Amino acid sequence: MASLPVTGLEEELAILHLSADTDVFPNLLITPLRVMLIGQAATDALVGRALRGASFELRREEGYPFVALALAASEPVDAEHNRVEVARYTWDPFETSFTGPAADKLPDPPGGSFELDLDKSVTLIPVGGIIPKPTKNKPVVQPTPVDEDFQIE
């Protein structure tokens, strides 16, 4: 049985990116608000919570693909892009995850900040940017107290 990973307006804006080598970079379905891994089933990799006009897109640098969160620019950024990159998410094939900021400031205009949904972004390892407060769903792990009388012999 086949199912649609996205529906409605999101389906109209979705772009499928097939990887030349899935051992190095995964197949992705990218919409303005989320990035999905496409394999046996579609998995939400990166999901925006408050993107403030920014959207996801696939880019390449020196032949290597990455996912960018980009904003419309008042004038072309370069020959390939008319949107300015505000965050970069690189794929780690050994960890099978993306690394990049979960939240960070946006340039002026529009200013403010963007935030990804950490609970729904199942492949995100937050690196850099603003570290969001823990959610109620994820327990905060307290360090084990050190016994001052304990000695290693």
N, CA, C and O atoms as a GROMACS GRO file, in nm:
protein
  612
    1MET      N    1   0.084  -0.117   0.000
    1MET     CA    2   0.000   0.000   0.000
    1MET      C    3   0.089   0.125   0.000
    1MET      O    4   0.184   0.133   0.078
    2ALA      N    5   0.060   0.218  -0.085
    2ALA     CA    6   0.136   0.343  -0.094
    2ALA      C    7   0.065   0.452  -0.018
    2ALA      O    8  -0.058   0.454  -0.010
    3SER      N    9   0.143   0.544   0.039
    3SER     CA   10   0.083   0.658   0.109
    3SER      C   11   0.162   0.783   0.071
    3SER      O   12   0.278   0.775   0.033
    4LEU      N   13   0.096   0.896   0.082
    4LEU     CA   14   0.160   1.023   0.052
    4LEU      C   15   0.228   1.077   0.177
    4LEU      O   16   0.163   1.088   0.281
    5PRO      N   17   0.357   1.109   0.170
    5PRO     CA   18   0.424   1.163   0.288
    5PRO      C   19   0.379   1.306   0.322
    5PRO      O   20   0.388   1.349   0.437
    6VAL      N   21   0.332   1.379   0.221
    6VAL     CA   22   0.282   1.515   0.242
    6VAL      C   23   0.155   1.535   0.160
    6VAL      O   24   0.136   1.470   0.058
    7THR      N   25   0.068   1.624   0.206
    7THR     CA   26  -0.058   1.649   0.136
    7THR      C   27  -0.084   1.799   0.131
    7THR      O   28  -0.014   1.879   0.193
    8GLY      N   29  -0.186   1.835   0.056
    8GLY     CA   30  -0.229   1.975   0.048
    8GLY      C   31  -0.124   2.064  -0.016
    8GLY      O   32  -0.054   2.021  -0.108
    9LEU      N   33  -0.113   2.188   0.033
    9LEU     CA   34  -0.018   2.285  -0.022
    9LEU      C   35   0.125   2.236  -0.008
    9LEU      O   36   0.209   2.261  -0.094
   10GLU      N   37   0.154   2.166   0.101
   10GLU     CA   38   0.289   2.113   0.122
   10GLU      C   39   0.327   2.017   0.008
   10GLU      O   40   0.443   2.014  -0.034
   11GLU      N   41   0.231   1.940  -0.042
   11GLU     CA   42   0.256   1.848  -0.154
   11GLU      C   43   0.294   1.926  -0.280
   11GLU      O   44   0.381   1.884  -0.356
   12GLU      N   45   0.230   2.040  -0.302
   12GLU     CA   46   0.259   2.122  -0.420
   12GLU      C   47   0.398   2.184  -0.414
   12GLU      O   48   0.459   2.209  -0.519
   13LEU      N   49   0.448   2.208  -0.295
   13LEU     CA   50   0.578   2.274  -0.279
   13LEU      C   51   0.693   2.177  -0.253
   13LEU      O   52   0.809   2.219  -0.246
   14ALA      N   53   0.663   2.048  -0.238
   14ALA     CA   54   0.765   1.948  -0.206
   14ALA      C   55   0.856   1.922  -0.326
   14ALA      O   56   0.811   1.916  -0.440
   15ILE      N   57   0.986   1.906  -0.297
   15ILE     CA   58   1.085   1.874  -0.400
   15ILE      C   59   1.158   1.748  -0.355
   15ILE      O   60   1.214   1.744  -0.245
   16LEU      N   61   1.160   1.646  -0.442
   16LEU     CA   62   1.230   1.522  -0.413
   16LEU      C   63   1.373   1.532  -0.465
   16LEU      O   64   1.395   1.566  -0.581
   17HIS      N   65   1.468   1.504  -0.379
   17HIS     CA   66   1.610   1.506  -0.416
   17HIS      C   67   1.662   1.363  -0.400
   17HIS      O   68   1.670   1.311  -0.289
   18LEU      N   69   1.699   1.302  -0.512
   18LEU     CA   70   1.754   1.167  -0.509
   18LEU      C   71   1.906   1.176  -0.502
   18LEU      O   72   1.969   1.247  -0.580
   19SER      N   73   1.963   1.103  -0.410
   19SER     CA   74   2.107   1.106  -0.386
   19SER      C   75   2.179   1.019  -0.488
   19SER      O   76   2.129   0.914  -0.528
   20ALA      N   77   2.297   1.062  -0.529
   20ALA     CA   78   2.382   0.981  -0.616
   20ALA      C   79   2.438   0.861  -0.540
   20ALA      O   80   2.467   0.758  -0.600
   21ASP      N   81   2.454   0.875  -0.407
   21ASP     CA   82   2.507   0.768  -0.323
   21ASP      C   83   2.443   0.780  -0.185
   21ASP      O   84   2.482   0.866  -0.106
   22THR      N   85   2.347   0.694  -0.155
   22THR     CA   86   2.275   0.703  -0.027
   22THR      C   87   2.361   0.662   0.092
   22THR      O   88   2.320   0.682   0.207
   23ASP      N   89   2.480   0.604   0.068
   23ASP     CA   90   2.571   0.576   0.180
   23ASP      C   91   2.638   0.705   0.227
   23ASP      O   92   2.690   0.711   0.339
   24VAL      N   93   2.638   0.808   0.143
   24VAL     CA   94   2.702   0.935   0.175
   24VAL      C   95   2.601   1.043   0.211
   24VAL      O   96   2.625   1.122   0.303
   25PHE      N   97   2.488   1.049   0.139
   25PHE     CA   98   2.385   1.150   0.162
   25PHE      C   99   2.250   1.086   0.129
   25PHE      O  100   2.239   1.018   0.027
   26PRO      N  101   2.147   1.108   0.211
   26PRO     CA  102   2.019   1.039   0.191
   26PRO      C  103   1.932   1.102   0.082
   26PRO      O  104   1.954   1.215   0.039
   27ASN      N  105   1.832   1.026   0.038
   27ASN     CA  106   1.726   1.080  -0.046
   27ASN      C  107   1.639   1.167   0.043
   27ASN      O  108   1.606   1.128   0.156
   28LEU      N  109   1.602   1.285  -0.006
   28LEU     CA  110   1.525   1.379   0.076
   28LEU      C  111   1.402   1.429   0.002
   28LEU      O  112   1.402   1.443  -0.120
   29LEU      N  113   1.297   1.454   0.077
   29LEU     CA  114   1.180   1.527   0.030
   29LEU      C  115   1.180   1.656   0.111
   29LEU      O  116   1.166   1.653   0.233
   30ILE      N  117   1.196   1.769   0.041
   30ILE     CA  118   1.210   1.898   0.111
   30ILE      C  119   1.090   1.986   0.080
   30ILE      O  120   1.055   2.007  -0.036
   31THR      N  121   1.027   2.036   0.185
   31THR     CA  122   0.921   2.135   0.174
   31THR      C  123   0.973   2.261   0.244
   31THR      O  124   1.075   2.255   0.312
   32PRO      N  125   0.906   2.373   0.229
   32PRO     CA  126   0.954   2.494   0.298
   32PRO      C  127   0.964   2.479   0.449
   32PRO      O  128   1.046   2.544   0.513
   33LEU      N  129   0.880   2.392   0.509
   33LEU     CA  130   0.875   2.383   0.654
   33LEU      C  131   0.940   2.259   0.714
   33LEU      O  132   0.957   2.251   0.836
   34ARG      N  133   0.979   2.162   0.629
   34ARG     CA  134   1.042   2.042   0.684
   34ARG      C  135   1.123   1.967   0.579
   34ARG      O  136   1.106   1.986   0.458
   35VAL      N  137   1.211   1.881   0.630
   35VAL     CA  138   1.295   1.794   0.548
   35VAL      C  139   1.266   1.652   0.593
   35VAL      O  140   1.269   1.621   0.712
   36MET      N  141   1.238   1.566   0.496
   36MET     CA  142   1.206   1.427   0.528
   36MET      C  143   1.306   1.334   0.462
   36MET      O  144   1.345   1.355   0.347
   37LEU      N  145   1.349   1.231   0.536
   37LEU     CA  146   1.431   1.125   0.479
   37LEU      C  147   1.337   1.031   0.406
   37LEU      O  148   1.233   0.993   0.459
   38ILE      N  149   1.373   0.992   0.285
   38ILE     CA  150   1.290   0.901   0.207
   38ILE      C  151   1.366   0.769   0.194
   38ILE      O  152   1.473   0.763   0.134
   39GLY      N  153   1.308   0.665   0.249
   39GLY     CA  154   1.366   0.532   0.243
   39GLY      C  155   1.252   0.433   0.244
   39GLY      O  156   1.161   0.442   0.162
   40GLN      N  157   1.257   0.338   0.334
   40GLN     CA  158   1.147   0.243   0.348
   40GLN      C  159   1.019   0.316   0.385
   40GLN      O  160   0.909   0.279   0.343
   41ALA      N  161   1.034   0.420   0.465
   41ALA     CA  162   0.922   0.506   0.504
   41ALA      C  163   0.976   0.649   0.514
   41ALA      O  164   1.096   0.669   0.529
   42ALA      N  165   0.888   0.746   0.504
   42ALA     CA  166   0.929   0.886   0.517
   42ALA      C  167   0.944   0.919   0.666
   42ALA      O  168   0.856   0.888   0.746
   43THR      N  169   1.056   0.982   0.701
   43THR     CA  170   1.085   1.019   0.839
   43THR      C  171   1.115   1.168   0.845
   43THR      O  172   1.195   1.219   0.766
   44ASP      N  173   1.051   1.238   0.939
   44ASP     CA  174   1.082   1.380   0.958
   44ASP      C  175   1.223   1.394   1.011
   44ASP      O  176   1.254   1.346   1.120
   45ALA      N  177   1.308   1.459   0.935
   45ALA     CA  178   1.447   1.480   0.976
   45ALA      C  179   1.463   1.616   1.043
   45ALA      O  180   1.522   1.626   1.150
   46LEU      N  181   1.410   1.721   0.979
   46LEU     CA  182   1.416   1.858   1.030
   46LEU      C  183   1.277   1.918   1.014
   46LEU      O  184   1.219   1.916   0.906
   47VAL      N  185   1.223   1.972   1.123
   47VAL     CA  186   1.089   2.030   1.119
   47VAL      C  187   1.093   2.167   1.185
   47VAL      O  188   1.139   2.181   1.298
   48GLY      N  189   1.045   2.267   1.113
   48GLY     CA  190   1.041   2.402   1.167
   48GLY      C  191   0.928   2.420   1.267
   48GLY      O  192   0.819   2.367   1.249
   49ARG      N  193   0.955   2.495   1.372
   49ARG     CA  194   0.852   2.533   1.469
   49ARG      C  195   0.812   2.678   1.444
   49ARG      O  196   0.694   2.709   1.434
   50ALA      N  197   0.911   2.766   1.433
   50ALA     CA  198   0.888   2.909   1.406
   50ALA      C  199   1.001   2.954   1.314
   50ALA      O  200   1.108   2.993   1.361
   51LEU      N  201   0.978   2.951   1.182
   51LEU     CA  202   1.084   2.981   1.087
   51LEU      C  203   1.086   3.127   1.043
   51LEU      O  204   1.184   3.171   0.982
   52ARG      N  205   0.981   3.203   1.072
   52ARG     CA  206   0.977   3.348   1.045
   52ARG      C  207   1.009   3.383   0.900
   52ARG      O  208   1.083   3.478   0.874
   53GLY      N  209   0.954   3.307   0.806
   53GLY     CA  210   0.974   3.335   0.664
   53GLY      C  211   1.090   3.260   0.601
   53GLY      O  212   1.103   3.261   0.479
   54ALA      N  213   1.174   3.196   0.680
   54ALA     CA  214   1.283   3.115   0.625
   54ALA      C  215   1.225   2.981   0.579
   54ALA      O  216   1.120   2.939   0.626
   55SER      N  217   1.295   2.915   0.489
   55SER     CA  218   1.250   2.784   0.442
   55SER      C  219   1.371   2.698   0.407
   55SER      O  220   1.481   2.748   0.382
   56PHE      N  221   1.349   2.566   0.405
   56PHE     CA  222   1.456   2.470   0.377
   56PHE      C  223   1.478   2.457   0.227
   56PHE      O  224   1.384   2.468   0.148
   57GLU      N  225   1.603   2.434   0.188
   57GLU     CA  226   1.636   2.404   0.050
   57GLU      C  227   1.766   2.326   0.046
   57GLU      O  228   1.848   2.335   0.137
   58LEU      N  229   1.785   2.248  -0.061
   58LEU     CA  230   1.909   2.173  -0.080
   58LEU      C  231   2.009   2.261  -0.153
   58LEU      O  232   1.975   2.326  -0.252
   59ARG      N  233   2.132   2.263  -0.105
   59ARG     CA  234   2.240   2.338  -0.170
   59ARG      C  235   2.363   2.250  -0.179
   59ARG      O  236   2.370   2.143  -0.118
   60ARG      N  237   2.460   2.295  -0.256
   60ARG     CA  238   2.587   2.224  -0.270
   60ARG      C  239   2.702   2.322  -0.253
   60ARG      O  240   2.694   2.439  -0.293
   61GLU      N  241   2.808   2.272  -0.192
   61GLU     CA  242   2.930   2.350  -0.182
   61GLU      C  243   3.045   2.258  -0.217
   61GLU      O  244   3.065   2.154  -0.152
   62GLU      N  245   3.120   2.295  -0.318
   62GLU     CA  246   3.230   2.213  -0.368
   62GLU      C  247   3.184   2.070  -0.398
   62GLU      O  248   3.257   1.974  -0.374
   63GLY      N  249   3.063   2.058  -0.452
   63GLY     CA  250   3.008   1.929  -0.491
   63GLY      C  251   2.939   1.852  -0.381
   63GLY      O  252   2.877   1.749  -0.408
   64TYR      N  253   2.947   1.898  -0.256
   64TYR     CA  254   2.887   1.826  -0.144
   64TYR      C  255   2.751   1.887  -0.109
   64TYR      O  256   2.740   2.008  -0.092
   65PRO      N  257   2.647   1.802  -0.098
   65PRO     CA  258   2.514   1.855  -0.067
   65PRO      C  259   2.497   1.883   0.083
   65PRO      O  260   2.559   1.818   0.167
   66PHE      N  261   2.412   1.979   0.114
   66PHE     CA  262   2.372   2.009   0.251
   66PHE      C  263   2.235   2.075   0.245
   66PHE      O  264   2.191   2.119   0.139
   67VAL      N  265   2.169   2.082   0.357
   67VAL     CA  266   2.039   2.149   0.366
   67VAL      C  267   2.063   2.286   0.427
   67VAL      O  268   2.132   2.299   0.528
   68ALA      N  269   2.006   2.387   0.364
   68ALA     CA  270   2.016   2.524   0.415
   68ALA      C  271   1.879   2.571   0.457
   68ALA      O  272   1.778   2.535   0.397
   69LEU      N  273   1.877   2.653   0.559
   69LEU     CA  274   1.758   2.730   0.594
   69LEU      C  275   1.786   2.868   0.539
   69LEU      O  276   1.885   2.930   0.578
   70ALA      N  277   1.701   2.918   0.449
   70ALA     CA  278   1.732   3.041   0.378
   70ALA      C  279   1.614   3.138   0.382
   70ALA      O  280   1.498   3.098   0.394
   71LEU      N  281   1.649   3.267   0.372
   71LEU     CA  282   1.552   3.376   0.368
   71LEU      C  283   1.563   3.449   0.235
   71LEU      O  284   1.671   3.454   0.176
   72ALA      N  285   1.452   3.506   0.189
   72ALA     CA  286   1.455   3.587   0.068
   72ALA      C  287   1.546   3.707   0.090
   72ALA      O  288   1.541   3.770   0.196
   73ALA      N  289   1.628   3.737  -0.009
   73ALA     CA  290   1.720   3.850  -0.001
   73ALA      C  291   1.667   3.964  -0.087
   73ALA      O  292   1.596   3.940  -0.185
   74SER      N  293   1.700   4.086  -0.052
   74SER     CA  294   1.653   4.202  -0.128
   74SER      C  295   1.719   4.208  -0.265
   74SER      O  296   1.663   4.265  -0.359
   75GLU      N  297   1.838   4.148  -0.278
   75GLU     CA  298   1.904   4.138  -0.408
   75GLU      C  299   1.975   4.003  -0.413
   75GLU      O  300   2.002   3.945  -0.308
   76PRO      N  301   2.005   3.951  -0.533
   76PRO     CA  302   2.067   3.819  -0.543
   76PRO      C  303   2.194   3.808  -0.459
   76PRO      O  304   2.278   3.898  -0.457
   77VAL      N  305   2.207   3.694  -0.390
   77VAL     CA  306   2.323   3.668  -0.306
   77VAL      C  307   2.443   3.634  -0.393
   77VAL      O  308   2.553   3.684  -0.372
   78ASP      N  309   2.421   3.546  -0.491
   78ASP     CA  310   2.526   3.510  -0.587
   78ASP      C  311   2.456   3.459  -0.714
   78ASP      O  312   2.334   3.469  -0.726
   79ALA      N  313   2.534   3.406  -0.806
   79ALA     CA  314   2.478   3.363  -0.935
   79ALA      C  315   2.378   3.248  -0.919
   79ALA      O  316   2.287   3.234  -1.001
   80GLU      N  317   2.393   3.166  -0.815
   80GLU     CA  318   2.305   3.050  -0.796
   80GLU      C  319   2.186   3.078  -0.704
   80GLU      O  320   2.083   3.012  -0.716
   81HIS      N  321   2.199   3.173  -0.613
   81HIS     CA  322   2.099   3.188  -0.508
   81HIS      C  323   2.047   3.331  -0.498
   81HIS      O  324   2.123   3.428  -0.508
   82ASN      N  325   1.916   3.342  -0.478
   82ASN     CA  326   1.857   3.473  -0.451
   82ASN      C  327   1.804   3.477  -0.308
   82ASN      O  328   1.724   3.563  -0.271
   83ARG      N  329   1.850   3.380  -0.227
   83ARG     CA  330   1.811   3.371  -0.087
   83ARG      C  331   1.937   3.359  -0.003
   83ARG      O  332   2.033   3.292  -0.041
   84VAL      N  333   1.936   3.425   0.112
   84VAL     CA  334   2.053   3.424   0.200
   84VAL      C  335   2.042   3.306   0.298
   84VAL      O  336   1.937   3.283   0.358
   85GLU      N  337   2.152   3.233   0.314
   85GLU     CA  338   2.157   3.119   0.406
   85GLU      C  339   2.166   3.170   0.549
   85GLU      O  340   2.252   3.251   0.581
   86VAL      N  341   2.075   3.123   0.636
   86VAL     CA  342   2.078   3.163   0.776
   86VAL      C  343   2.120   3.048   0.867
   86VAL      O  344   2.159   3.070   0.982
   87ALA      N  345   2.113   2.924   0.816
   87ALA     CA  346   2.159   2.808   0.893
   87ALA      C  347   2.194   2.697   0.794
   87ALA      O  348   2.137   2.687   0.686
   88ARG      N  349   2.290   2.615   0.834
   88ARG     CA  350   2.334   2.504   0.750
   88ARG      C  351   2.323   2.374   0.829
   88ARG      O  352   2.361   2.368   0.946
   89TYR      N  353   2.269   2.272   0.764
   89TYR     CA  354   2.253   2.140   0.824
   89TYR      C  355   2.328   2.039   0.739
   89TYR      O  356   2.289   2.011   0.625
   90THR      N  357   2.436   1.984   0.795
   90THR     CA  358   2.517   1.889   0.721
   90THR      C  359   2.485   1.747   0.767
   90THR      O  360   2.454   1.724   0.884
   91TRP      N  361   2.492   1.654   0.675
   91TRP     CA  362   2.459   1.514   0.702
   91TRP      C  363   2.585   1.440   0.744
   91TRP      O  364   2.689   1.449   0.680
   92ASP      N  365   2.573   1.365   0.854
   92ASP     CA  366   2.681   1.279   0.900
   92ASP      C  367   2.639   1.135   0.870
   92ASP      O  368   2.551   1.082   0.938
   93PRO      N  369   2.699   1.070   0.769
   93PRO     CA  370   2.656   0.935   0.731
   93PRO      C  371   2.686   0.830   0.838
   93PRO      O  372   2.622   0.725   0.840
   94PHE      N  373   2.781   0.857   0.927
   94PHE     CA  374   2.813   0.760   1.032
   94PHE      C  375   2.713   0.767   1.146
   94PHE      O  376   2.679   0.665   1.206
   95GLU      N  377   2.665   0.887   1.177
   95GLU     CA  378   2.565   0.906   1.282
   95GLU      C  379   2.423   0.902   1.225
   95GLU      O  380   2.326   0.900   1.301
   96THR      N  381   2.411   0.901   1.093
   96THR     CA  382   2.283   0.910   1.021
   96THR      C  383   2.196   1.021   1.080
   96THR      O  384   2.082   0.999   1.121
   97SER      N  385   2.256   1.140   1.082
   97SER     CA  386   2.186   1.255   1.139
   97SER      C  387   2.238   1.384   1.076
   97SER      O  388   2.345   1.388   1.016
   98PHE      N  389   2.157   1.490   1.092
   98PHE     CA  390   2.198   1.624   1.052
   98PHE      C  391   2.252   1.696   1.174
   98PHE      O  392   2.204   1.675   1.285
   99THR      N  393   2.352   1.780   1.153
   99THR     CA  394   2.400   1.867   1.259
   99THR      C  395   2.381   2.011   1.216
   99THR      O  396   2.404   2.046   1.100
  100GLY      N  397   2.339   2.095   1.310
  100GLY     CA  398   2.316   2.236   1.282
  100GLY      C  399   2.237   2.297   1.396
  100GLY      O  400   2.199   2.226   1.490
  101PRO      N  401   2.211   2.426   1.389
  101PRO     CA  402   2.142   2.493   1.501
  101PRO      C  403   1.995   2.457   1.511
  101PRO      O  404   1.925   2.446   1.410
  102ALA      N  405   1.948   2.439   1.634
  102ALA     CA  406   1.805   2.418   1.658
  102ALA      C  407   1.733   2.551   1.661
  102ALA      O  408   1.613   2.557   1.636
  103ALA      N  409   1.805   2.657   1.691
  103ALA     CA  410   1.749   2.793   1.695
  103ALA      C  411   1.864   2.891   1.680
  103ALA      O  412   1.976   2.864   1.723
  104ASP      N  413   1.835   3.006   1.618
  104ASP     CA  414   1.938   3.109   1.604
  104ASP      C  415   1.872   3.238   1.561
  104ASP      O  416   1.754   3.241   1.524
  105LYS      N  417   1.949   3.345   1.566
  105LYS     CA  418   1.899   3.477   1.525
  105LYS      C  419   1.890   3.486   1.374
  105LYS      O  420   1.967   3.421   1.302
  106LEU      N  421   1.796   3.567   1.325
  106LEU     CA  422   1.782   3.596   1.183
  106LEU      C  423   1.841   3.734   1.155
  106LEU      O  424   1.837   3.821   1.242
  107PRO      N  425   1.896   3.754   1.035
  107PRO     CA  426   1.950   3.887   1.003
  107PRO      C  427   1.838   3.989   0.989
  107PRO      O  428   1.723   3.954   0.966
  108ASP      N  429   1.874   4.117   1.004
  108ASP     CA  430   1.776   4.225   0.983
  108ASP      C  431   1.773   4.260   0.835
  108ASP      O  432   1.879   4.257   0.773
  109PRO      N  433   1.662   4.292   0.776
  109PRO     CA  434   1.529   4.250   0.820
  109PRO      C  435   1.508   4.103   0.791
  109PRO      O  436   1.578   4.054   0.703
  110PRO      N  437   1.426   4.030   0.849
  110PRO     CA  438   1.318   4.068   0.938
  110PRO      C  439   1.358   4.072   1.085
  110PRO      O  440   1.284   4.122   1.168
  111GLY      N  441   1.476   4.018   1.117
  111GLY     CA  442   1.518   4.012   1.257
  111GLY      C  443   1.447   3.899   1.330
  111GLY      O  444   1.380   3.816   1.268
  112GLY      N  445   1.461   3.899   1.460
  112GLY     CA  446   1.400   3.793   1.540
  112GLY      C  447   1.486   3.668   1.535
  112GLY      O  448   1.608   3.676   1.520
  113SER      N  449   1.423   3.553   1.548
  113SER     CA  450   1.497   3.427   1.546
  113SER      C  451   1.409   3.317   1.490
  113SER      O  452   1.287   3.330   1.484
  114PHE      N  453   1.472   3.208   1.450
  114PHE     CA  454   1.399   3.089   1.404
  114PHE      C  455   1.420   2.978   1.505
  114PHE      O  456   1.512   2.983   1.587
  115GLU      N  457   1.333   2.877   1.498
  115GLU     CA  458   1.345   2.763   1.588
  115GLU      C  459   1.292   2.639   1.520
  115GLU      O  460   1.188   2.643   1.455
  116LEU      N  461   1.364   2.528   1.534
  116LEU     CA  462   1.317   2.399   1.486
  116LEU      C  463   1.249   2.327   1.600
  116LEU      O  464   1.276   2.354   1.717
  117ASP      N  465   1.160   2.235   1.567
  117ASP     CA  466   1.091   2.153   1.666
  117ASP      C  467   1.181   2.034   1.699
  117ASP      O  468   1.194   1.942   1.619
  118LEU      N  469   1.243   2.037   1.816
  118LEU     CA  470   1.337   1.931   1.854
  118LEU      C  471   1.270   1.796   1.871
  118LEU      O  472   1.331   1.693   1.843
  119ASP      N  473   1.145   1.794   1.916
  119ASP     CA  474   1.075   1.666   1.934
  119ASP      C  475   1.045   1.600   1.800
  119ASP      O  476   1.049   1.477   1.791
  120LYS      N  477   1.015   1.678   1.698
  120LYS     CA  478   0.980   1.624   1.567
  120LYS      C  479   1.100   1.608   1.475
  120LYS      O  480   1.094   1.530   1.380
  121SER      N  481   1.208   1.679   1.501
  121SER     CA  482   1.329   1.672   1.417
  121SER      C  483   1.414   1.555   1.466
  121SER      O  484   1.512   1.574   1.538
  122VAL      N  485   1.375   1.434   1.426
  122VAL     CA  486   1.433   1.314   1.486
  122VAL      C  487   1.579   1.290   1.450
  122VAL      O  488   1.647   1.216   1.521
  123THR      N  489   1.629   1.349   1.342
  123THR     CA  490   1.769   1.326   1.306
  123THR      C  491   1.859   1.444   1.338
  123THR      O  492   1.976   1.443   1.301
  124LEU      N  493   1.808   1.545   1.405
  124LEU     CA  494   1.888   1.664   1.433
  124LEU      C  495   1.972   1.648   1.559
  124LEU      O  496   1.922   1.613   1.666
  125ILE      N  497   2.102   1.673   1.544
  125ILE     CA  498   2.192   1.687   1.659
  125ILE      C  499   2.222   1.836   1.666
  125ILE      O  500   2.296   1.888   1.583
  126PRO      N  501   2.164   1.908   1.766
  126PRO     CA  502   2.184   2.053   1.773
  126PRO      C  503   2.329   2.090   1.794
  126PRO      O  504   2.393   2.045   1.890
  127VAL      N  505   2.381   2.174   1.706
  127VAL     CA  506   2.519   2.223   1.715
  127VAL      C  507   2.516   2.371   1.680
  127VAL      O  508   2.466   2.410   1.574
  128GLY      N  509   2.569   2.454   1.768
  128GLY     CA  510   2.575   2.598   1.743
  128GLY      C  511   2.440   2.665   1.765
  128GLY      O  512   2.343   2.601   1.806
  129GLY      N  513   2.436   2.794   1.736
  129GLY     CA  514   2.312   2.870   1.750
  129GLY      C  515   2.274   2.891   1.896
  129GLY      O  516   2.357   2.881   1.986
  130ILE      N  517   2.147   2.919   1.916
  130ILE     CA  518   2.091   2.939   2.050
  130ILE      C  519   2.042   2.804   2.099
  130ILE      O  520   1.970   2.734   2.028
  131ILE      N  521   2.080   2.767   2.220
  131ILE     CA  522   2.036   2.639   2.275
  131ILE      C  523   1.900   2.660   2.340
  131ILE      O  524   1.889   2.733   2.438
  132PRO      N  525   1.795   2.594   2.286
  132PRO     CA  526   1.661   2.612   2.343
  132PRO      C  527   1.649   2.543   2.479
  132PRO      O  528   1.725   2.452   2.511
  133LYS      N  529   1.552   2.589   2.556
  133LYS     CA  530   1.525   2.526   2.685
  133LYS      C  531   1.470   2.386   2.662
  133LYS      O  532   1.405   2.362   2.560
  134PRO      N  533   1.496   2.292   2.755
  134PRO     CA  534   1.443   2.157   2.739
  134PRO      C  535   1.290   2.159   2.738
  134PRO      O  536   1.227   2.242   2.804
  135THR      N  537   1.232   2.066   2.663
  135THR     CA  538   1.086   2.056   2.660
  135THR      C  539   1.039   1.969   2.776
  135THR      O  540   1.118   1.897   2.837
  136LYS      N  541   0.912   1.977   2.804
  136LYS     CA  542   0.856   1.899   2.914
  136LYS      C  543   0.857   1.750   2.882
  136LYS      O  544   0.860   1.668   2.974
  137ASN      N  545   0.856   1.713   2.754
  137ASN     CA  546   0.853   1.573   2.716
  137ASN      C  547   0.986   1.503   2.737
  137ASN      O  548   0.989   1.381   2.758
  138LYS      N  549   1.094   1.576   2.732
  138LYS     CA  550   1.225   1.516   2.748
  138LYS      C  551   1.276   1.540   2.890
  138LYS      O  552   1.289   1.655   2.933
  139PRO      N  553   1.305   1.432   2.963
  139PRO     CA  554   1.354   1.451   3.100
  139PRO      C  555   1.493   1.512   3.101
  139PRO      O  556   1.576   1.484   3.014
  140VAL      N  557   1.517   1.594   3.200
  140VAL     CA  558   1.650   1.652   3.219
  140VAL      C  559   1.728   1.554   3.303
  140VAL      O  560   1.688   1.519   3.414
  141VAL      N  561   1.841   1.509   3.251
  141VAL     CA  562   1.924   1.412   3.322
  141VAL      C  563   2.016   1.487   3.416
  141VAL      O  564   2.097   1.570   3.373
  142GLN      N  565   2.004   1.457   3.543
  142GLN     CA  566   2.088   1.519   3.644
  142GLN      C  567   2.214   1.436   3.661
  142GLN      O  568   2.207   1.313   3.661
  143PRO      N  569   2.329   1.500   3.674
  143PRO     CA  570   2.452   1.422   3.693
  143PRO      C  571   2.448   1.346   3.825
  143PRO      O  572   2.389   1.392   3.923
  144THR      N  573   2.512   1.231   3.826
  144THR     CA  574   2.518   1.150   3.947
  144THR      C  575   2.612   1.219   4.046
  144THR      O  576   2.724   1.256   4.010
  145PRO      N  577   2.564   1.237   4.172
  145PRO     CA  578   2.652   1.302   4.270
  145PRO      C  579   2.777   1.218   4.296
  145PRO      O  580   2.772   1.094   4.298
  146VAL      N  581   2.886   1.286   4.315
  146VAL     CA  582   3.013   1.218   4.340
  146VAL      C  583   3.027   1.194   4.489
  146VAL      O  584   3.010   1.286   4.569
  147ASP      N  585   3.058   1.072   4.526
  147ASP     CA  586   3.080   1.037   4.667
  147ASP      C  587   3.222   1.082   4.702
  147ASP      O  588   3.319   1.028   4.649
  148GLU      N  589   3.233   1.180   4.791
  148GLU     CA  590   3.364   1.236   4.823
  148GLU      C  591   3.453   1.135   4.895
  148GLU      O  592   3.575   1.150   4.894
  149ASP      N  593   3.393   1.033   4.956
  149ASP     CA  594   3.473   0.934   5.029
  149ASP      C  595   3.526   0.825   4.934
  149ASP      O  596   3.611   0.744   4.974
  150PHE      N  597   3.478   0.822   4.812
  150PHE     CA  598   3.517   0.721   4.716
  150PHE      C  599   3.658   0.750   4.665
  150PHE      O  600   3.690   0.862   4.627
  151GLN      N  601   3.741   0.646   4.665
  151GLN     CA  602   3.877   0.659   4.615
  151GLN      C  603   3.912   0.539   4.529
  151GLN      O  604   3.872   0.427   4.557
  152ILE      N  605   3.986   0.564   4.424
  152ILE     CA  606   4.032   0.456   4.338
  152ILE      C  607   4.168   0.412   4.387
  152ILE      O  608   4.259   0.494   4.405
  153GLU      N  609   4.181   0.283   4.408
  153GLU     CA  610   4.310   0.231   4.456
  153GLU      C  611   4.383   0.157   4.350
  153GLU      O  612   4.493   0.107   4.374
   0.00000   0.00000   0.00000
